[in-house]
């Protein structure tokens, strides 16, 4: 019960990684408020958890008033807010010359401005209470580029730096802030993104995921629960001296050298061996 007595607010809590985080946090003793734009998804998640431990608050993280309302929902639930998990995100594709400016703004608004607004609303309450924990869910795409994904990559890279800024500015007031950078994780959002590739390759999602992970050391993608466990560690006192950290959860994908991989694909090693 690593979060016993704590209250957490999880954005994007109606599906995928956010849902897994909510479920794990409740199992570890926390009271959790999940937020998102679709009330029906929030209700589905809440319906699987003990009613006294879970609450919902529909809203849009890009709206100042909605961000404030989500924080107030957590405070109204238990009178406190100990943990904020910024997980809400979208990932549409489109290269710089092709991407509609409105879509660029939408991605940046949800993936970067959203966490800013949530932290802006939550941090004063945490400081008043003597401290708190923020876990931002970024992506390996915030560290490495994905082809044709400039808005997503730029927004996640910005979130990584915003995390470090918050850690620097509010550490003296007892607020810790860290960022988790998952690699490919099997969520509905990822499956939706890969559906065109599956069709083009004449395979299914499992086939695309096998290709996707074929060069990473663990040769598979993550489950949402595996990412949630890292978020739990960062939210708990187990990580009491960790702040401003980028935690990569990608099965080792980030350590792979693309040049070496190209040689390996050609049946060669360094020196032509």
N, C-alpha and C positions, 0 to 999 in steps of 0.2 A: 504493500500500500504506500508507494513512494510519493503519492500526491494527496494523501489523506488530509482533508480539511481545506484543500486549495480550491479556488475557483478559476476556471480557464475559459477563455473565449476563443473559438476556432472559426476563422472565416473560411468560406468554401467547404463547410462541414457537411454538405449534403451528398457527397459522393467521393470516390477515390481516396486519395491520401488523407483528406480532411475527415472523411467518415472513419477511416482506420484510426486516426489520432483521437477522435472523440471516443470511440469504443475503448481504446486502450487506456485513455486517461480516466474514464469512468471506472474501469476495472481496477485501476490503481488508486481509487479513492477520491478522485476529484469530482466536483460539481462542474458541469460543462454546459456552456451556451454555444450552440452552433448557429452560424449565420450563412446566408446565401441569398441569391436573387429568387430562387424558386421554393416557395413554401412547401409544395408537395414533396419535394425531395427531403427537406428538413424534417417533415413530419414522418416520413418513412424511416429515417435513421432514428429519430426520437422514439418511435414506436417499438424499437427493438431493445431499448435500454430502460432501466428503472426510472419511473417518472419523477421520483424525488431527486434524481441526479442529473437530469437533462432538461434543457429549455431551448427554445428556438427564437430567433429574431430575424425575420426576412429583411433584406436591405441590400443596397448597392454600395460597395466600399469606395466608389469614386465620388460619392456625395458626402459633403461635410456633415450634413444633418443626419444622414444614415449612420455614418461612423460613430457619431456621438450617441445615437440611439442604441447602437449595439453595445457600446461600453456601458451605458446606463442599464441595459437589460441584464448584463452580468452583475452590476452592482445591486440591482433590484432583486436579483435571484437569491443572493446570499449576503449582500452587504459588503462584498469585497471583490477585487480583481487581482489575482496573483500572477496569472499567466495569460499572455496573448500569443496566439499562433496565427500568423498571416500566411494563409495558404491559397486564397482565391487567386485564380489566374486563368488566362486563355492563351492559345498558341497558334493563331492562324499563320499560314505561310505567305510568302510573297517577297521577291527580291526588291532592292531599293528602287529600281527604275519602274517596277510594276505595281508596287504596293500603293493602295489608295491612301492618301494622307489621313482621311477620317479613320481608317482601320489602324494606321500607325498610332494615332492618338488614343484609340480605344484600348489597344494593347498596353501602351505606356500608362494610361489612366488606371487600368485594372491591376496590372502587375507591379507598378512602381508607385504611382500616386496613391493607390488604395492603401498599401502598407504605411505610407507616410501619414495619411489621414487617420488611420487606425492608431498608430503610435502617438500621433499628436493628441488624440482624444484620450488615450489610456495612460500615458506616462505621468501626467500630473497627479492622477489618483494613486499610481504606484509610488511616486515620490512621497506623497502625503502619508501613505501607509508604511513607509520605511523601506520600500524596495519592491521588486517584482522581476519577472522573467519574460523576455520576448524571444520567440523562435520564429524566424522568417523562413519560408520554404521557397528557395530559389531553384536552381537547376544547374546541371553540368554545363548547360548552354550559357550560363553566366560566366563561365571560365573558358570554354572552348566554343568555337563557332559551329553552327549547323548550317548547311547549305540552304539558301533561300529563306532564312528565318531572322532577318535583321531586327525586326521589332521585338520579337521574343528574346533574342540574345541580348540586345541592348538593355531591355527593361530588367532582365535578370542580373546583368552585370551591374546595373545601377542599384538594384536591391542589395547586392553584396556589399557595395561601398556604403550605402545608407545604413546598413547594419553596423558596420564598423564605426561610423560617425555617431550613431546612437550609443554604442558601447563606450566610446570615448567621452561623450558629453554627459552621460547620465550614470556612469559607473560610480562616481563619488556619492550619488544619491541612492545607491543600492540597487540600481536597475541593470540587470545583465541582458545582453542582446547578442544572439548568435544566429547563424544562417546555415541551413541544411541545403546541400546541392545534390539532389538525386539525379542519377542517370535515368535511362529508360526504365519506366515503372509501369506495370500492367494495370492501367486504369481505363475507364471508358473513354476518357479524353484521348489517350494515346491510341487506343484501338480505332477511334473515329479518324484520327489523323493518318493512320496507316492503311485505312481501308482502300484508298485509291492505289496505293503501292501493291497491296495484295491482289487487286484486280488486274493490274498491269503485269504482274509476275505470274498470274495464273495459279495463285496459291491462296491460303487462308491466313488469318492473323498469326497463328502459331508459326507458319512458314516464314512470314516476314520477321517475326521476333527472333527466330533462329538465325536468319541472315544478319539482323541488326546486332545481335550479341556475339557473332561468330569470332570476332577479333578481341573481345574483352577477356580478361583472365578467367573469370568465373563462367563464361559462356552461357549466360542467361540474363534476363532482365529481373528487376526487383519486384517484389510484391509490395502493395501499399503498407502492409503490416511491418515490413522490414524498415521502411522509412519512418513509420510511426514510432518504432522502438528507439530510433536515434533521437527523435523529437522528445520522447519521454525522458531520456537521459539528460538532455539539455534543459528540460523544464524542471527537473528534480534537483535535490540538494547533492546528488552524486556529481554534478558538474559545477559546484559552488564557486570554483575558481576559474571557470572558463567564461570568457566574454570576448566578443569581437572575432570569433572564430568562424571560418568557413569549413564545414564538415562535408566532405564529398562522400556520397553514398551511391556508388556506380559500378560495383563489382570490379573495380580496377581499370575501367575504361580510360580514365584520364592519364594513365601511365603509358599507354601504348603509343609508340612512335609511328607516325604515318609512313615515313620513309622506310623504316624497317618492315612494316607490314606489306608495303608494295614489293619489296624484295622477296618476302616470304610467299606472297601470292604468286610470284614468278618462279618459285621453287629454289630460291637462292638464299644465302646468308651473307653477312658482311664478308667482303673479300672474294665473293663469287663462290663460296664453298657450298 
